[in-house]
């Protein structure tokens, strides 16, 4: 009988990582499939919402029409709503509607209600309170992605733990296991012989279905590795406070809770602005503020203006670049209401790298970090992520079928010696 070959160190290491990869994949497969599938759809949440509610976002321009001033639109809106108008979004697209945020007294939304206005006619074309099929569907996709739809069940399933938290814990744990699977997968992707590494880059679909399934799992995962790792590392922060704290400490952006409350006692220094005597609010035409913003932020973009409540407040303007490769992060500029003098300016590109990453966590997770370009990459990567638990399980089943049972294993026959 031939002696068994001793396994090399690399073979032992690869076997160890392969076992981890197998078991974390099997343990999280049933959760990851709906989480990744809903995430795939949610990548284009904004685009789908705008597509099915086009009347809220795009208008037809009549010949000879000119835009009304923001002041004129504000006056018209104030006469029709009962609440505080806190800001307006001004799109660069000439066919885009102006979106005013109104905090109404009886509104349940903590973000306020958005009123969409035709800037050429001053007509309100709709609000964010309008119900449509796609909005409800996307809310369900978000619920499936974050809480596995458990938030829709009223009675707690486990003790006093809310179903939303329970769903969040399950998806967060599955995402951590998914990240381990991604990291171990890239290790076992490398072949035992370095000269064969190119084989792992090829997708062969013209052979047997087992070979095609193996390549769909192995090769596609390799190409999507970087994006899958980013999604996996950023996701659990919405499930576990300890994970969010650890991520912030890793990035060097963690800040201890201030501990400030709304009780009695001597006001803290942070409230000094509130104690200052209130100035009379004197405003310039809002277009002048936008002109100043354009001088310092010289690029094509959309604006978000936050209206000052009194003379002590500044006019805050956020500006976002537009285009297929446009980053999600915005630049901010603060202006004196009476003079439009620049009080402060924050350019995203000027911030340290760790702070830019910290500010982009959500964009990095959902794929909007570089506009339509990154969304397309994330959409494809999410489709791959959805398929990985399925193709991986099939690989495991095929390997189990190949292993001969101990009972059926034939004993070596004795050889007669002449």
C-alpha positions in Angstrom: 0.0 0.0 0.0 1.1 3.5 -0.8 1.8 5.7 2.1 -0.3 8.8 2.4 1.4 12.1 1.4 1.9 14.5 4.2 -0.1 17.7 3.8 1.8 20.9 3.3 1.5 23.9 5.6 -0.5 25.7 3.0 -2.9 22.8 2.6 -3.5 22.7 6.3 -4.1 26.4 6.5 -6.4 26.2 3.4 -8.4 23.4 5.0 -8.8 25.4 8.2 -10.1 28.4 6.4 -12.3 26.2 4.2 -14.0 24.7 7.2 -14.7 28.2 8.7 -16.0 29.3 5.3 -18.3 26.3 5.0 -19.9 26.6 8.5 -20.4 30.3 8.6 -21.9 30.1 5.2 -24.3 27.3 6.1 -25.2 29.1 9.4 -26.1 32.4 7.8 -27.5 31.3 4.4 -31.2 31.4 5.1 -30.9 35.0 6.5 -28.4 36.3 3.9 -30.6 35.4 0.9 -33.5 37.7 1.8 -31.2 40.4 3.2 -29.0 40.5 0.1 -31.9 40.3 -2.3 -33.7 43.2 -0.6 -30.5 45.1 -0.6 -30.1 44.6 -4.3 -33.4 46.2 -5.0 -32.9 49.0 -2.4 -29.7 50.2 -4.2 -32.0 52.0 -6.6 -34.6 53.1 -4.1 -34.3 56.8 -5.0 -34.5 56.2 -8.8 -37.5 53.8 -8.4 -39.3 56.3 -6.2 -38.8 59.1 -8.7 -39.7 56.9 -11.6 -43.1 56.0 -10.1 -43.7 59.5 -8.7 -42.4 61.4 -11.7 -45.0 64.2 -11.2 -43.4 65.1 -7.9 -39.9 65.5 -9.3 -40.1 66.6 -12.9 -42.3 69.2 -14.6 -42.7 70.4 -18.2 -41.5 73.9 -18.9 -43.9 76.0 -20.9 -42.4 78.3 -23.6 -41.4 81.7 -22.3 -41.7 80.6 -18.6 -39.2 81.8 -16.0 -38.5 80.6 -12.5 -40.1 82.4 -9.6 -37.9 83.5 -6.8 -37.6 81.4 -3.6 -39.2 84.3 -1.7 -42.2 84.2 -4.0 -42.6 80.5 -3.6 -42.2 80.8 0.2 -44.9 83.3 0.3 -47.2 81.2 -1.7 -46.5 78.1 0.3 -46.9 79.9 3.7 -50.4 80.8 2.8 -51.3 77.2 2.1 -49.7 75.3 5.0 -49.8 75.4 8.8 -46.3 74.9 10.1 -42.7 76.0 10.0 -40.9 76.0 6.6 -37.4 75.0 7.5 -35.6 74.6 4.2 -35.7 74.0 0.5 -33.9 71.8 -2.0 -33.0 73.5 -5.3 -32.1 71.2 -8.1 -29.7 72.1 -10.9 -32.0 70.4 -13.4 -34.2 73.2 -14.9 -37.1 70.6 -15.0 -36.8 69.7 -11.4 -39.3 70.7 -8.7 -38.3 72.7 -5.6 -38.7 70.6 -2.4 -39.8 72.5 0.7 -39.6 70.9 4.1 -42.5 71.9 6.5 -42.7 70.9 10.1 -46.4 70.8 10.7 -47.9 70.7 14.2 -49.9 67.5 13.7 -47.3 65.7 11.6 -46.1 62.3 12.8 -42.9 62.5 10.7 -39.8 63.6 12.6 -38.3 64.8 9.3 -41.3 66.9 8.4 -43.4 66.8 5.3 -41.9 67.6 1.9 -43.9 69.9 -0.5 -43.0 69.7 -4.1 -43.5 73.0 -6.0 -43.4 73.9 -9.7 -40.8 76.8 -9.7 -42.3 78.3 -12.8 -46.0 78.4 -11.7 -45.7 78.2 -7.9 -48.2 75.3 -7.9 -47.9 72.5 -5.3 -47.6 69.3 -7.3 -47.7 66.9 -4.4 -46.3 66.0 -1.0 -44.2 63.2 0.5 -47.4 62.0 2.3 -48.8 60.7 -1.0 -49.1 56.9 -0.9 -48.2 54.8 -3.9 -47.4 51.2 -4.6 -43.7 51.6 -5.1 -43.2 53.6 -1.9 -44.9 50.8 0.1 -42.9 48.1 -1.7 -39.6 49.9 -0.9 -40.6 50.3 2.7 -41.1 46.5 2.8 -37.8 45.9 1.2 -36.1 48.1 3.8 -37.9 46.3 6.6 -36.8 42.9 5.1 -33.2 44.1 4.8 -33.0 45.5 8.3 -35.4 43.5 10.4 -36.6 40.5 8.3 -40.1 42.0 8.4 -40.3 41.2 12.2 -41.1 44.9 12.9 -44.5 44.3 11.3 -45.4 41.8 14.1 -46.8 43.6 17.1 -46.5 41.0 19.9 -42.9 40.3 21.0 -41.7 36.9 20.0 -39.0 36.6 22.7 -39.7 38.0 26.1 -39.7 41.8 26.3 -37.3 42.2 23.4 -38.9 44.2 20.6 -39.3 42.4 17.3 -37.4 45.2 15.5 -34.4 44.7 17.8 -34.7 40.9 17.4 -34.7 41.2 13.6 -31.8 43.7 13.8 -29.7 41.3 15.9 -30.4 38.4 13.5 -29.4 40.4 10.4 -26.4 41.9 12.1 -25.1 38.5 13.2 -25.6 37.1 9.8 -23.7 40.0 8.3 -20.8 39.5 10.6 -20.7 35.8 9.5 -21.0 36.9 5.9 -17.9 39.1 6.4 -16.0 36.1 7.8 -17.1 34.1 4.8 -15.8 36.8 2.5 -12.4 37.0 4.2 -12.0 33.2 4.4 -13.3 32.9 0.8 -10.5 35.1 -0.6 -7.9 32.9 1.2 -9.2 29.6 -0.2 -9.6 31.2 -3.6 -5.9 31.1 -4.2 -4.9 27.8 -5.7 -2.3 25.5 -4.3 0.0 26.1 -7.3 0.7 29.7 -8.0 0.8 29.0 -11.8 -2.8 28.1 -11.7 -4.1 31.4 -10.3 -5.5 32.5 -13.6 -8.0 29.7 -13.6 -9.8 31.4 -10.8 -10.5 34.4 -12.9 -12.3 32.5 -15.7 -16.0 31.8 -15.7 -16.6 28.6 -17.5 -20.3 27.9 -18.2 -20.0 25.5 -21.1 -19.1 22.5 -19.0 -21.1 20.5 -16.5 -23.5 22.3 -14.3 -21.4 21.4 -11.3 -18.4 23.2 -12.8 -20.5 26.1 -13.8 -22.0 26.4 -10.3 -18.4 26.3 -8.8 -17.3 29.1 -11.1 -20.4 31.2 -10.3 -19.5 31.0 -6.7 -15.7 31.1 -6.8 -15.0 33.5 -9.7 -17.9 36.0 -9.2 -17.2 36.3 -5.5 -13.6 37.1 -6.3 -14.5 40.0 -8.6 -17.0 41.3 -6.1 -14.7 40.8 -3.1 -13.9 44.5 -2.3 -17.5 45.7 -2.4 -18.8 42.7 -0.5 -16.2 43.4 2.2 -17.3 47.0 2.5 -21.0 46.1 2.7 -20.2 43.5 5.3 -18.0 45.7 7.5 -20.4 48.7 7.5 -23.7 46.8 7.9 -23.6 45.6 11.6 -23.2 49.2 12.9 -26.9 49.6 12.6 -27.6 46.5 14.7 -25.0 46.6 17.5 -24.0 49.8 19.4 -20.7 48.0 20.5 -19.9 47.4 16.8 -20.6 51.1 15.9 -18.4 52.2 18.8 -15.6 49.9 17.7 -15.9 51.1 14.1 -15.7 54.7 15.2 -12.7 54.0 17.4 -11.0 52.2 14.5 -11.5 55.2 12.3 -10.4 57.5 15.1 -13.7 59.5 15.1 -15.2 58.2 18.3 -16.5 60.8 20.8 -17.6 60.1 24.3 -21.3 60.9 25.0 -21.7 64.4 26.3 -24.2 63.4 28.9 -26.1 66.6 28.5 -29.7 66.4 29.5 -32.7 68.7 29.5 -32.8 69.1 33.3 -32.4 72.1 35.5 -29.2 73.8 36.6 -26.6 76.1 35.2 -26.5 76.0 31.4 -23.4 74.5 29.8 -21.2 76.6 27.5 -22.8 74.9 24.5 -26.0 76.9 25.3 -24.3 80.3 25.2 -25.7 80.9 21.7 -29.2 80.5 23.0 -28.6 83.1 25.7 -27.4 85.8 23.3 -29.9 88.5 22.7 -32.0 87.8 19.7 -31.1 89.9 16.7 -33.6 91.1 14.1 -33.6 88.8 11.1 -32.6 90.7 8.0 -32.5 88.6 4.8 -31.1 89.2 1.3 -32.7 87.6 -1.8 -31.8 83.9 -1.5 -30.3 83.9 -5.0 -27.6 86.2 -3.6 -26.6 83.5 -1.1 -26.5 80.9 -3.9 -24.3 83.2 -5.9 -21.8 83.5 -3.0 -21.9 79.7 -2.6 -21.1 79.2 -6.2 -18.0 81.4 -6.0 -16.6 79.3 -3.2 -17.9 75.9 -4.4 -17.3 76.3 -8.2 -19.0 73.2 -9.7 -22.4 72.2 -11.0 -24.6 70.9 -8.2 -27.9 70.7 -6.3 -28.5 72.9 -3.3 -30.1 72.5 0.1 -30.9 75.8 1.9 -31.7 75.7 5.6 -33.7 78.9 6.5 -32.6 80.8 9.7 -35.2 81.1 12.4 -33.9 84.4 13.8 -31.1 86.9 13.4 -28.7 84.8 15.5 -28.9 81.9 13.0 -26.9 81.6 9.8 -28.0 80.7 6.3 -26.8 77.2 5.8 -26.3 75.8 2.3 -25.3 72.3 1.3 -24.1 71.6 -2.2 -23.9 68.3 -4.0 -22.2 67.6 -7.3 -24.4 66.1 -10.0 -23.5 63.5 -12.6 -22.9 59.7 -13.1 -19.7 59.8 -11.0 -20.8 62.4 -8.5 -19.9 61.7 -4.9 -22.7 61.5 -2.3 -20.9 63.7 0.2 -21.8 67.4 0.2 -19.9 70.6 0.9 -21.4 73.1 3.4 -21.1 76.9 3.6 -22.6 79.2 6.3 -23.4 82.8 5.5 -24.4 85.8 7.5 -28.1 86.6 6.7 -27.7 90.4 6.5 -24.5 90.5 4.4 -24.0 87.1 2.8 -20.5 87.1 4.3 -19.0 83.7 4.6 -19.0 82.6 8.3 -17.7 79.1 7.8 -17.1 76.6 5.0 -16.6 72.8 5.1 -15.3 71.1 2.0 -15.6 67.4 2.1 -12.3 66.9 0.2 -10.4 69.0 2.7 -11.2 66.7 5.6 -8.8 64.0 6.9 -9.3 60.6 5.3 -10.7 58.9 8.4 -13.4 61.6 8.8 -14.3 61.3 5.1 -14.8 57.6 5.6 -16.8 58.1 8.8 -19.1 60.6 7.0 -19.6 58.2 4.1 -20.5 55.0 6.1 -24.1 55.0 4.9 -23.2 55.9 1.3 -20.5 53.1 1.4 -23.1 50.6 2.6 -25.9 51.4 0.1 -23.7 52.1 -2.9 -24.3 55.9 -3.5 -20.8 56.9 -2.6 -20.0 57.8 -6.2 -23.4 58.3 -7.7 -24.7 56.1 -10.5 -21.4 54.5 -11.2 -21.0 53.0 -7.7 -24.7 52.1 -7.6 -24.3 50.0 -10.7 -21.3 48.2 -9.2 -23.2 47.6 -5.9 -26.3 46.4 -7.7 -24.2 43.7 -9.5 -22.3 42.9 -6.4 -25.6 42.5 -4.4 -26.9 40.1 -7.0 -23.7 38.0 -6.6 -24.0 38.2 -2.8 -27.6 36.9 -3.1 -26.4 33.9 -5.2 -23.4 33.0 -3.0 -25.4 31.1 -0.2 -27.2 29.1 -2.9 -24.2 28.2 -5.1 -22.1 27.6 -2.0 -24.7 25.2 -0.5 -24.8 23.3 -3.8 -21.0 22.9 -3.8 -21.2 21.5 -0.3 -23.9 19.0 -1.3 -22.0 17.9 -4.3 -18.9 17.3 -2.2 -20.9 15.3 0.4 -22.2 13.0 -2.4 -18.6 12.3 -3.6 -17.4 11.1 -0.1 -17.8 7.3 0.1 -19.5 6.0 3.2 -17.4 3.9 5.5 -19.8 1.0 5.2 -19.5 0.9 1.4 -15.8 1.4 1.3 -14.2 -1.8 -0.1 -11.5 -3.5 1.8 -8.3 -4.2 0.0 -8.1 -7.8 -1.3 -5.2 -10.0 -0.3 -2.8 -10.7 -3.1 -1.5 -14.2 -3.4 2.2 -14.6 -3.4 3.6 -17.3 -5.6 
